[in-house]
Amino acid sequence: MFKEGNTYIAYTPQLDLSSCGDTPQEARRMLQEAVELFLEEAERMGTLEDILQECGYDRDKWIPPALVEIATVESS
């Protein structure tokens, strides 16, 4: 999660999805809703398994790939 101005942005790098809210709690709730809708639509379209594999999930248990690093890069 990060903040841009007065808005909180919740982001899941594993699925490359984000959402926002006026509070951290709202941003998390909105991200959860966005993920649920994304997965439901992918399943409806028959592409869920392909998407999860492309995102690096382990097919046997649908475990997300390990996050290796979180970093902030400042411009010079």
MOPAC internal coordinates of N, CA, C and O (Angstrom, degrees):
PM7 1SCF
backbone

  N    0.0000 0     0.00 0     0.00 0    0    0    0
  C    1.4311 1     0.00 0     0.00 0    1    0    0
  C    1.5172 1   108.66 1     0.00 0    2    1    0
  O    1.2310 1   121.15 1   -36.44 1    3    2    1
  N    1.3125 1   115.41 1   143.56 1    3    2    1
  C    1.4576 1   120.32 1   175.08 1    5    3    2
  C    1.5163 1   108.82 1  -145.10 1    6    5    3
  O    1.2310 1   120.77 1    -7.80 1    7    6    5
  N    1.2964 1   116.14 1   172.20 1    7    6    5
  C    1.4568 1   121.00 1  -175.43 1    9    7    6
  C    1.5253 1   109.50 1  -122.67 1   10    9    7
  O    1.2310 1   121.03 1   -46.58 1   11   10    9
  N    1.3144 1   115.64 1   133.42 1   11   10    9
  C    1.4620 1   122.68 1   174.28 1   13   11   10
  C    1.5248 1   106.60 1  -122.60 1   14   13   11
  O    1.2310 1   120.34 1   -71.21 1   15   14   13
  N    1.3104 1   116.95 1   108.79 1   15   14   13
  C    1.4606 1   120.09 1  -175.76 1   17   15   14
  C    1.5152 1   109.65 1    63.74 1   18   17   15
  O    1.2310 1   120.39 1    57.79 1   19   18   17
  N    1.3170 1   116.86 1  -122.21 1   19   18   17
  C    1.4619 1   121.71 1   178.73 1   21   19   18
  C    1.5233 1   112.74 1   -99.72 1   22   21   19
  O    1.2310 1   120.22 1  -172.00 1   23   22   21
  N    1.3326 1   117.19 1     8.00 1   23   22   21
  C    1.4625 1   121.84 1  -175.11 1   25   23   22
  C    1.5206 1   110.70 1  -108.92 1   26   25   23
  O    1.2310 1   120.56 1   -44.76 1   27   26   25
  N    1.3251 1   116.54 1   135.24 1   27   26   25
  C    1.4645 1   122.34 1   175.08 1   29   27   26
  C    1.5234 1   108.39 1   -93.97 1   30   29   27
  O    1.2310 1   120.92 1   -45.57 1   31   30   29
  N    1.3231 1   115.84 1   134.43 1   31   30   29
  C    1.4605 1   122.65 1   179.87 1   33   31   30
  C    1.5229 1   108.04 1  -114.35 1   34   33   31
  O    1.2310 1   120.82 1   -58.19 1   35   34   33
  N    1.3265 1   116.04 1   121.81 1   35   34   33
  C    1.4692 1   121.74 1   174.79 1   37   35   34
  C    1.5280 1   106.76 1  -102.77 1   38   37   35
  O    1.2310 1   120.76 1   -45.08 1   39   38   37
  N    1.3228 1   116.16 1   134.92 1   39   38   37
  C    1.4645 1   121.38 1  -172.82 1   41   39   38
  C    1.5192 1   110.44 1  -137.70 1   42   41   39
  O    1.2310 1   120.78 1   -42.56 1   43   42   41
  N    1.3103 1   116.11 1   137.44 1   43   42   41
  C    1.4544 1   121.17 1   172.96 1   45   43   42
  C    1.5276 1   108.40 1  -116.24 1   46   45   43
  O    1.2310 1   120.46 1   -73.90 1   47   46   45
  N    1.3417 1   116.73 1   106.10 1   47   46   45
  C    1.4655 1   118.96 1  -177.68 1   49   47   46
  C    1.5321 1   112.88 1   -65.14 1   50   49   47
  O    1.2310 1   119.84 1   151.76 1   51   50   49
  N    1.3203 1   117.91 1   -28.24 1   51   50   49
  C    1.4614 1   120.27 1  -178.05 1   53   51   50
  C    1.5299 1   111.41 1   -60.73 1   54   53   51
  O    1.2310 1   120.10 1   142.77 1   55   54   53
  N    1.3233 1   117.42 1   -37.23 1   55   54   53
  C    1.4605 1   120.92 1   179.33 1   57   55   54
  C    1.5215 1   112.21 1  -108.41 1   58   57   55
  O    1.2310 1   120.22 1   177.29 1   59   58   57
  N    1.3162 1   117.18 1    -2.71 1   59   58   57
  C    1.4644 1   123.63 1  -178.29 1   61   59   58
  C    1.5308 1   110.78 1    55.25 1   62   61   59
  O    1.2310 1   121.20 1  -132.37 1   63   62   61
  N    1.3272 1   115.31 1    47.63 1   63   62   61
  C    1.4617 1   122.07 1   177.64 1   65   63   62
  C    1.5166 1   109.37 1  -120.94 1   66   65   63
  O    1.2310 1   121.11 1   -31.74 1   67   66   65
  N    1.3090 1   115.48 1   148.26 1   67   66   65
  C    1.4604 1   119.65 1   175.99 1   69   67   66
  C    1.5106 1   109.65 1  -143.73 1   70   69   67
  O    1.2310 1   121.39 1   -17.19 1   71   70   69
  N    1.3181 1   114.95 1   162.81 1   71   70   69
  C    1.4563 1   122.31 1   174.04 1   73   71   70
  C    1.5124 1   107.10 1  -153.36 1   74   73   71
  O    1.2310 1   120.31 1    -5.61 1   75   74   73
  N    1.3115 1   117.02 1   174.39 1   75   74   73
  C    1.4564 1   119.21 1  -174.84 1   77   75   74
  C    1.5221 1   111.56 1  -141.83 1   78   77   75
  O    1.2310 1   121.79 1   -11.98 1   79   78   77
  N    1.3276 1   114.17 1   168.02 1   79   78   77
  C    1.4535 1   121.04 1   178.18 1   81   79   78
  C    1.5090 1   110.77 1  -166.20 1   82   81   79
  O    1.2310 1   121.28 1    -9.11 1   83   82   81
  N    1.3092 1   115.17 1   170.89 1   83   82   81
  C    1.4655 1   120.83 1   179.86 1   85   83   82
  C    1.5208 1   112.33 1   -77.52 1   86   85   83
  O    1.2310 1   120.20 1   161.45 1   87   86   85
  N    1.3380 1   117.23 1   -18.55 1   87   86   85
  C    1.4605 1   122.91 1   178.42 1   89   87   86
  C    1.5285 1   107.92 1  -132.83 1   90   89   87
  O    1.2310 1   119.86 1   -19.04 1   91   90   89
  N    1.3347 1   117.87 1   160.96 1   91   90   89
  C    1.4680 1   119.16 1   176.10 1   93   91   90
  C    1.5337 1   111.91 1   -58.29 1   94   93   91
  O    1.2310 1   120.36 1   141.12 1   95   94   93
  N    1.3245 1   116.92 1   -38.88 1   95   94   93
  C    1.4613 1   120.76 1  -179.18 1   97   95   94
  C    1.5278 1   110.95 1   -64.40 1   98   97   95
  O    1.2310 1   120.49 1   137.54 1   99   98   97
  N    1.3258 1   116.67 1   -42.46 1   99   98   97
  C    1.4600 1   120.05 1   179.34 1  101   99   98
  C    1.5238 1   110.58 1   -66.47 1  102  101   99
  O    1.2310 1   120.20 1   139.11 1  103  102  101
  N    1.3228 1   117.21 1   -40.89 1  103  102  101
  C    1.4628 1   120.68 1   178.46 1  105  103  102
  C    1.5278 1   110.91 1   -61.58 1  106  105  103
  O    1.2310 1   120.21 1   137.32 1  107  106  105
  N    1.3419 1   117.21 1   -42.68 1  107  106  105
  C    1.4770 1   120.73 1   177.48 1  109  107  106
  C    1.5238 1   110.94 1   -62.68 1  110  109  107
  O    1.2310 1   120.98 1   135.41 1  111  110  109
  N    1.3205 1   115.73 1   -44.59 1  111  110  109
  C    1.4730 1   120.24 1  -179.33 1  113  111  110
  C    1.5276 1   110.79 1   -63.18 1  114  113  111
  O    1.2310 1   120.73 1   138.03 1  115  114  113
  N    1.3168 1   116.21 1   -41.97 1  115  114  113
  C    1.4586 1   120.19 1   179.60 1  117  115  114
  C    1.5309 1   111.43 1   -67.94 1  118  117  115
  O    1.2310 1   120.26 1   143.77 1  119  118  117
  N    1.3374 1   117.10 1   -36.23 1  119  118  117
  C    1.4601 1   120.08 1   176.55 1  121  119  118
  C    1.5230 1   110.19 1   -66.37 1  122  121  119
  O    1.2310 1   120.15 1   137.82 1  123  122  121
  N    1.3240 1   117.31 1   -42.18 1  123  122  121
  C    1.4572 1   120.00 1   178.21 1  125  123  122
  C    1.5261 1   110.19 1   -58.86 1  126  125  123
  O    1.2310 1   120.58 1   136.84 1  127  126  125
  N    1.3233 1   116.50 1   -43.16 1  127  126  125
  C    1.4617 1   120.40 1   178.77 1  129  127  126
  C    1.5272 1   110.74 1   -64.08 1  130  129  127
  O    1.2310 1   120.05 1   138.06 1  131  130  129
  N    1.3352 1   117.51 1   -41.94 1  131  130  129
  C    1.4629 1   121.29 1   179.51 1  133  131  130
  C    1.5298 1   110.96 1   -63.13 1  134  133  131
  O    1.2310 1   120.23 1   137.88 1  135  134  133
  N    1.3310 1   117.16 1   -42.12 1  135  134  133
  C    1.4660 1   121.00 1   178.84 1  137  135  134
  C    1.5287 1   110.25 1   -63.93 1  138  137  135
  O    1.2310 1   120.56 1   134.39 1  139  138  137
  N    1.3259 1   116.54 1   -45.61 1  139  138  137
  C    1.4655 1   120.29 1   179.71 1  141  139  138
  C    1.5247 1   111.00 1   -59.81 1  142  141  139
  O    1.2310 1   120.21 1   133.94 1  143  142  141
  N    1.3238 1   117.20 1   -46.06 1  143  142  141
  C    1.4698 1   120.74 1   179.36 1  145  143  142
  C    1.5272 1   111.34 1   -64.04 1  146  145  143
  O    1.2310 1   120.45 1   138.70 1  147  146  145
  N    1.3335 1   116.75 1   -41.30 1  147  146  145
  C    1.4580 1   121.28 1   178.77 1  149  147  146
  C    1.5265 1   110.79 1   -60.84 1  150  149  147
  O    1.2310 1   120.70 1   132.11 1  151  150  149
  N    1.3396 1   116.27 1   -47.89 1  151  150  149
  C    1.4669 1   120.24 1  -178.68 1  153  151  150
  C    1.5212 1   111.68 1   -67.23 1  154  153  151
  O    1.2310 1   120.27 1   139.86 1  155  154  153
  N    1.3236 1   117.09 1   -40.14 1  155  154  153
  C    1.4721 1   120.17 1   177.72 1  157  155  154
  C    1.5249 1   111.06 1   -61.54 1  158  157  155
  O    1.2310 1   120.54 1   135.28 1  159  158  157
  N    1.3231 1   116.57 1   -44.72 1  159  158  157
  C    1.4652 1   120.43 1  -179.91 1  161  159  158
  C    1.5228 1   111.36 1   -66.58 1  162  161  159
  O    1.2310 1   120.13 1   139.12 1  163  162  161
  N    1.3289 1   117.37 1   -40.88 1  163  162  161
  C    1.4642 1   120.34 1   177.69 1  165  163  162
  C    1.5223 1   110.74 1   -62.83 1  166  165  163
  O    1.2310 1   120.72 1   140.29 1  167  166  165
  N    1.3247 1   116.23 1   -39.71 1  167  166  165
  C    1.4681 1   119.33 1   177.80 1  169  167  166
  C    1.5253 1   110.66 1   -66.12 1  170  169  167
  O    1.2310 1   120.56 1   138.12 1  171  170  169
  N    1.3246 1   116.53 1   -41.88 1  171  170  169
  C    1.4713 1   120.94 1   179.80 1  173  171  170
  C    1.5292 1   110.32 1   -61.63 1  174  173  171
  O    1.2310 1   120.78 1   143.26 1  175  174  173
  N    1.3298 1   116.11 1   -36.74 1  175  174  173
  C    1.4674 1   120.88 1  -179.02 1  177  175  174
  C    1.5246 1   112.68 1   -82.40 1  178  177  175
  O    1.2310 1   120.49 1   171.64 1  179  178  177
  N    1.3509 1   116.66 1    -8.36 1  179  178  177
  C    1.4562 1   120.51 1   179.74 1  181  179  178
  C    1.5180 1   113.55 1    79.75 1  182  181  179
  O    1.2310 1   120.07 1  -160.14 1  183  182  181
  N    1.3351 1   117.46 1    19.86 1  183  182  181
  C    1.4603 1   120.79 1  -177.32 1  185  183  182
  C    1.5304 1   113.23 1  -113.74 1  186  185  183
  O    1.2310 1   119.65 1  -176.47 1  187  186  185
  N    1.3217 1   118.27 1     3.53 1  187  186  185
  C    1.4612 1   121.34 1  -174.13 1  189  187  186
  C    1.5258 1   112.27 1   -58.03 1  190  189  187
  O    1.2310 1   120.09 1   130.92 1  191  190  189
  N    1.3110 1   117.43 1   -49.08 1  191  190  189
  C    1.4673 1   120.14 1  -177.92 1  193  191  190
  C    1.5284 1   110.76 1   -61.67 1  194  193  191
  O    1.2310 1   120.09 1   136.92 1  195  194  193
  N    1.3184 1   117.44 1   -43.08 1  195  194  193
  C    1.4665 1   120.90 1   178.88 1  197  195  194
  C    1.5274 1   111.28 1   -62.28 1  198  197  195
  O    1.2310 1   120.33 1   137.02 1  199  198  197
  N    1.3265 1   116.97 1   -42.98 1  199  198  197
  C    1.4622 1   121.18 1  -179.76 1  201  199  198
  C    1.5220 1   110.43 1   -63.23 1  202  201  199
  O    1.2310 1   120.20 1   133.65 1  203  202  201
  N    1.3216 1   117.23 1   -46.35 1  203  202  201
  C    1.4629 1   120.29 1  -179.03 1  205  203  202
  C    1.5221 1   111.59 1   -63.72 1  206  205  203
  O    1.2310 1   120.21 1   139.37 1  207  206  205
  N    1.3157 1   117.21 1   -40.63 1  207  206  205
  C    1.4644 1   119.96 1   177.35 1  209  207  206
  C    1.5266 1   110.33 1   -64.79 1  210  209  207
  O    1.2310 1   120.05 1   137.57 1  211  210  209
  N    1.3265 1   117.51 1   -42.43 1  211  210  209
  C    1.4681 1   121.47 1   179.12 1  213  211  210
  C    1.5283 1   111.57 1   -62.88 1  214  213  211
  O    1.2310 1   120.58 1   148.19 1  215  214  213
  N    1.3342 1   116.49 1   -31.81 1  215  214  213
  C    1.4704 1   121.24 1   179.39 1  217  215  214
  C    1.5230 1   112.20 1   -82.07 1  218  217  215
  O    1.2310 1   119.90 1   179.00 1  219  218  217
  N    1.3290 1   117.80 1    -1.00 1  219  218  217
  C    1.4579 1   121.18 1   174.91 1  221  219  218
  C    1.5132 1   115.55 1    93.72 1  222  221  219
  O    1.2310 1   119.99 1  -169.26 1  223  222  221
  N    1.3258 1   117.63 1    10.74 1  223  222  221
  C    1.4592 1   119.76 1   178.61 1  225  223  222
  C    1.5134 1   110.54 1   -70.54 1  226  225  223
  O    1.2310 1   120.51 1   -35.82 1  227  226  225
  N    1.3264 1   116.63 1   144.18 1  227  226  225
  C    1.4616 1   123.32 1   176.10 1  229  227  226
  C    1.5239 1   107.70 1   -75.54 1  230  229  227
  O    1.2310 1   120.27 1   -63.27 1  231  230  229
  N    1.3089 1   117.08 1   116.73 1  231  230  229
  C    1.4665 1   122.18 1  -173.67 1  233  231  230
  C    1.5307 1   113.41 1   -61.32 1  234  233  231
  O    1.2310 1   119.77 1   146.82 1  235  234  233
  N    1.3174 1   118.04 1   -33.18 1  235  234  233
  C    1.4598 1   119.91 1  -176.03 1  237  235  234
  C    1.5235 1   112.56 1   -64.65 1  238  237  235
  O    1.2310 1   120.29 1   145.21 1  239  238  237
  N    1.3370 1   117.05 1   -34.79 1  239  238  237
  C    1.4662 1   120.32 1  -176.87 1  241  239  238
  C    1.5287 1   112.31 1  -129.04 1  242  241  239
  O    1.2310 1   119.80 1   178.76 1  243  242  241
  N    1.3112 1   117.98 1    -1.24 1  243  242  241
  C    1.4673 1   124.39 1  -175.05 1  245  243  242
  C    1.5181 1   111.26 1    52.80 1  246  245  243
  O    1.2310 1   121.88 1  -131.97 1  247  246  245
  N    1.3305 1   114.01 1    48.03 1  247  246  245
  C    1.4582 1   122.12 1   176.74 1  249  247  246
  C    1.5216 1   107.51 1   -90.94 1  250  249  247
  O    1.2310 1   119.95 1   -47.55 1  251  250  249
  N    1.3390 1   117.71 1   132.45 1  251  250  249
  C    1.4633 1   119.09 1  -179.29 1  253  251  250
  C    1.5263 1   111.60 1   -67.56 1  254  253  251
  O    1.2310 1   120.63 1   -23.82 1  255  254  253
  N    1.3219 1   116.40 1   156.18 1  255  254  253
  C    1.4607 1   119.37 1   177.00 1  257  255  254
  C    1.5248 1   110.42 1   -63.89 1  258  257  255
  O    1.2310 1   120.80 1   -28.10 1  259  258  257
  N    1.3163 1   116.08 1   151.90 1  259  258  257
  C    1.4641 1   121.07 1  -179.79 1  261  259  258
  C    1.5221 1   110.10 1   -68.97 1  262  261  259
  O    1.2310 1   120.80 1   -44.84 1  263  262  261
  N    1.3127 1   116.08 1   135.16 1  263  262  261
  C    1.4524 1   121.86 1   175.01 1  265  263  262
  C    1.5258 1   107.64 1   -78.84 1  266  265  263
  O    1.2310 1   120.17 1   -56.04 1  267  266  265
  N    1.3028 1   117.29 1   123.96 1  267  266  265
  C    1.4598 1   121.56 1  -173.82 1  269  267  266
  C    1.5238 1   111.89 1   -90.20 1  270  269  267
  O    1.2310 1   120.16 1   141.15 1  271  270  269
  N    1.3261 1   117.31 1   -38.85 1  271  270  269
  C    1.4643 1   119.40 1  -175.78 1  273  271  270
  C    1.5151 1   109.91 1  -158.41 1  274  273  271
  O    1.2310 1   121.22 1   -33.21 1  275  274  273
  N    1.3088 1   115.26 1   146.79 1  275  274  273
  C    1.4538 1   122.81 1   169.36 1  277  275  274
  C    1.5259 1   105.68 1  -122.90 1  278  277  275
  O    1.2310 1   120.55 1   -54.91 1  279  278  277
  N    1.3165 1   116.55 1   125.09 1  279  278  277
  C    1.4526 1   119.24 1  -176.21 1  281  279  278
  C    1.5223 1   110.50 1  -142.54 1  282  281  279
  O    1.2310 1   121.24 1   -27.11 1  283  282  281
  N    1.3022 1   115.24 1   152.89 1  283  282  281
  C    1.4480 1   122.45 1   173.11 1  285  283  282
  C    1.5137 1   107.48 1  -111.83 1  286  285  283
  O    1.2310 1   121.01 1   -51.57 1  287  286  285
  N    1.3062 1   115.67 1   128.43 1  287  286  285
  C    1.4468 1   120.20 1  -179.18 1  289  287  286
  C    1.5303 1   107.86 1  -111.26 1  290  289  287
  O    1.2310 1   121.42 1   -54.90 1  291  290  289
  N    1.3134 1   114.89 1   125.10 1  291  290  289
  C    1.4585 1   119.79 1   179.39 1  293  291  290
  C    1.5165 1   109.44 1   -98.91 1  294  293  291
  O    1.2310 1   120.96 1   -36.76 1  295  294  293
  N    1.3185 1   115.76 1   143.24 1  295  294  293
  C    1.4511 1   118.52 1   177.55 1  297  295  294
  C    1.5187 1   110.53 1   -73.28 1  298  297  295
  O    1.2310 1   120.99 1   -27.83 1  299  298  297
  N    1.3019 1   115.71 1   152.17 1  299  298  297
  C    1.4767 1   119.36 1  -177.59 1  301  299  298
  C    1.5105 1   112.65 1   -93.18 1  302  301  299
  O    1.2310 1   120.10 1   180.00 1  303  302  301

